[in-house]
Amino acid sequence: MGKLKTQHIVYTALGAALVLVATQFLAFALPSGAGYINLGDSVILMLSFLFGPIVGGVAGGLGSMTADLLGGYAVYAPFSAVIKFLEGVLAGLLTNRFKKIYWRQLGAYFASGSVVLFGYFWADLIFFDAKIALLGVLFNLVQIVVSILVVSLLYKPLF
């Protein structure tokens, strides 16, 4: 196995662990009891930007799924695995095109965030009614905006 492949495996494993920690321990419960806002998406976006779509997608999917399993949201685990994988892949593909153009990167992050909005909307429709699913869109939008703000604040110091 080549050095590059070994590095990607290590980055992916460490990234999944970081997504898990950011999702579980850098989280703020919503007052309504309808979930929580966490910094896991910020980590997924950073991993996708730094290491590309595969590392960002696999780490995002594994880390988020594990956070759901350990955090009492096991019913969402398969959805999170797919949704966060797609978020990471899309963010990685789009940000690799715009590494030097900050505003376009923000657009790429919002585009990948739309995967989260639509993915969890459909998951919520399976478990709940349309009213609850639409309310979930609002909470997920807050999650995406917070994540993008965190990444934006870290962008200049890190890059």
VOTIDREN-263240 format. One record per residue: x, y, z of N, C-alpha, C, CB in turn. Coordinates in steps of 0.02 Angstrom, whole numbers, plus 50000, padded with zeros to 5 digits. Glycine has a CB too. Example, Ala and Ser with C-alpha at 12.3 -4.5 7.8 and 13.67 -1.06 7.14 Angstrom:
// VOTIDREN-263240
506604971650390506154977550390506604983550390505654977650452;506424988850354506844994750357506455000250394507044997050286;
//
This chain:
// VOTIDREN-263240
500434994150000500005000050000500455006250000499525000050061;500305010849957500705016849950500605021750008500555020249885;501095026250013501065031150067500435035550062501685035650066;500255037450002499665041749993499035038250017499595043749919;498955031950001498365028350023498355027650099498335021449990;498925026250128498965025750201498785032350234499675023550223;499035037850206498865044450233498115045750229499245049950196;497805043950174497085045150167496685040950217496855043550096;496905034850229496575030650279496635033750348496865023450279;497225036150364497345039350429496935045750435498095040750440;496945049950384496555056150385495805054650392496685060250322;495575049550358494865047750361494685045350431494705042350310;495095041050460494945038450527494965044050579495445032950547;495485048150577495525053850623494955058750611496205057450616;494785059850548494235064250532493575061750559494185065250457;493445055250552492825052350579492795053250654492775044850561;493365052350687493385053350760493265060650778494065051150789;493535065250739493425072450751492695074350740493875076650707;492385071550688491675072850675491265070250733491455069550608;491415064250757491055061450814491115065950875491325054450830;491725068050891491835072350950491485079050942492595073450962;491545082050883491225088550872490455087950874491445091550804;490195082350852489475081350852489215079950923489285075650806;489575076050960489345074051027489505079151081489645067351045;490105081951078490345085951134490375093451121491015083651155;490345095451059490295102551042489595103951017490845104750989;489115101951058488405102251040488025106451091488115095251035;487495109551065487065113651107486345111551095487165121251090;486025109051148485335106551142484855112251124485105103151207;484385110751082483865115551065483365115851122483525113850998;483115121751138482655122351194482015118351185482485129651204;481815117051124481195113451112481275105951124480965114651041;481895103551132482015096451140482015092751074481495093551185;482025096451019481985093450952482675092150922481585097950906;483155090650963483825089350937484335094150965483825089650862;484865095150927485405099450949485785102350890485875095550995;486115107950903486565110950855487265108750875486495118950854;487655106450826488325104150842488815106650789488345096450846;489455105650803489975107950757490245102450712490545110950797;489895096850709490105091350666490145093250593489635085450674;489655097150569489665099250499490255103750484489015102750482;490465107750532491055111850522491665107550509491185116350584;491725102150546492295097650537492245094250468492315092350593;491645092150449491565089050383491775093850328490825086750373;491555100050333491735105050282492485106250279491365111550295;492805106750338493525107750340493905101750312493755109050412;493695095750330494015089650303493945089350227493715083450335;493365091050202493245090850130493685095950094492505092250114;493765101750124494175106950094494915104950095494085113650131;495145102450153495855100850161496075094450126496005100250234;495655089250128495865082650104495465079850046495845077850161;494955083450025494575081349966493925077849983494995076849926;493565076149929492885073549938492835066649970492555073349872;493315062249956493255055449983493375055550058493765050749948;493925058750080494065059150152493495062750187494735062750165;493285068550161492735072250192492095068450195492625078750156;491935064950140491305061250137491305055150182491165059050067;491825051050179491845044950220491895046750294492435040450199;492325051450310492395053550381491745056550406492975058550389;491415060650365490785063650385490245058450396490555068650333;490185053750350489675048550357489795044050417489655044450295;490415041750425490565037250481490505040850549491265034350474;490785046850552490775050550616490065052450637491185056850610;489665054750590488975056650605488545050650623488665060450546;488635045250586488255039150601488435036650671488405033650548;489065036650688489285034450754489005038950809490045034150758;488995045450796488725050150844487975048850856488825057450820;487615047250803486905045550811486825039150852486565044750742;487225034150837487175027750873487335028650948487655022650843;487835032550963488035033551033487615038751069488765035651036;487295043151032486925048751062486185047651071487025054751022;485935041651055485225040251065484795041751004484985044151122;485105042950948484725044250886484855038750834484925051150857;484875032550857485045026950814484605026450752485015020450853;483975028450758483525028050702483755032450644482815030050724;484135037750660484395042250608485075039950581484455049150636;485395035150612486085033150594486165031550519486295027250635;485735027450489485845026050418485735032250374485375020550395;485275036450394485155042650356485765047250362484515046250381;486015047950423486605052250434487205049750395486775052650508;487295043150392487865040450355487845042650282487865032750359;487265042250252487195044050181487205051650172486545041150152;486825055150212486765062450205487435065850216486245065250254;487785064050268488425067250284488965065150236488635065750356;488925058950210489395056850157489305061350096489275049350139;488685062150075488545066350016488735073650028487805065849997;488615076050089488815082950105489575083750098488605084650178;489945079050125490675079450121490935078850050490985074050164;490645074350012490865073449942490725079749902490505067349910;490115082449908489945088449870490375094349891489205090149879;490465095249956490895100749980491605099849953490905100950058;491865093849955492545092649930492615093849856492745085549945;492125091549817492155092649744492115099949727491585088849710;491655103549759491565110549743492125114949769490905113049770;492355113749830492885118149857493555116849824492955117049932;493675110849798494295109649762494325113849699494355102249744;493755115449670493735119849611493875127049630493055119249576;493725129049692493755136149711494225137349769493065138649728;494775133749774495205134249833495445141449846495815129749825;495535145349795495795152149803495255157449804496285153649748;494635155649795494095160549791493625159649850493705159949722;493725163649901493375162849965492615163049957493585168250012;492335167649921491605168349916491285162449880491425174849881;491645159749832491385153849797491405147749842491785152549733;491885147549886491915142049935491305142349980492555142249976;491125148250002490525148950044489905146350006490425156250065;489865147949943489315145349902489335137749899489345148349832;489935134949894490005127649893489765124649959490735125649880;489915128050014489695125550080488935125850086490025129650136;488635131150061487905131550063487595126250017487665138550042;487905124949960487645119749915487685112949949488045119549848;488235111449983488285105050018487815104850078489015103750041;487685110550107487195110950162486485109350138487205117850194;486345110750075485675109250049485555101650049485595112049978;486095097750042486025090450047485775088550116486705086950032;486035092050167485825090750236485085092650244486265094650286;484895098450219484205100750225483715095750194484115107550192;483845094050132483385089550096483425082450124483535089550022;484015080150141484085073350167483705072150231484805071750177;483805076750279483455075850343482705077550338483775080250396;482525081850290481815083050278481475076550259481715088450222;481765072750212481465066450190481485061250246481825063750129;482025061250285482055056550342481505058150392482745056850376;481405064550406480885066550453480185064950426480935073950469;480095065350361479445063650332479295056150342479435065250257;479805052050343479705044950355479465043750426480365041050343;479745047450474479585046250545479015050550571480195047450586;478915056450542478435061250568477995063850512478795067050603;477605068950527477195072050476477565077950444476515074350505;477245080950394477565086450356477725092450400477115088550299;477295093850449477405099650492478055098850532476815100550541;478165092950559478785091650597479385091750550478735084850634;479295088950490479845088850442480045095950422479645084850380;479555100250413479715107250395480045110950453479075110950375;479835109350514480165112250572480895109950576479785110350637;481005103650558481685101050555482115104750505481675093650537;481815106950450482185110950400482445117350433481745112650339;482035120550473482245126650508482845125250554481655129550548;482795119950594483345118350639483975116450600483145112550686;483905112750546484485110850506484785116850470484295105550455;484375121650452484635127750422485065131550472484055132250397;484835131950534485245135050587485905131250594484855135250655;485865124650594486465120450599486955122050542486275112950597;486705122650482487135124050424487445130950430486735123450359;487055135950447487315142750453487845143150507486735147750467;487725140050564488225140050618488865136650594487945136350681;488795131150560489385127450535489785131650486489175120850503;489435134950441489775139150391490105145150425489285141450337;489785148050475490095153550512490745151250545489605156350565;490735145450576491335142850609491885141750558491185136250646;491725138650502492225137550450492485144250423491935133250392;492045149050415492245155650391492725159050439491635160050379;492595158350503493035161350553493725157950554492725161050623;493735151550540494365147750540494745148350475494235140550555;494405150450422494705150550355495345154750352494205153150304;495295160950373495875165550368496465163250412495665172550389;496355161550476496925159350516497255152950492496705158450588;496865148350464497145141950443497425141950373496625136650448;497175146350330497395146250261497675152850241496835144250216;
//
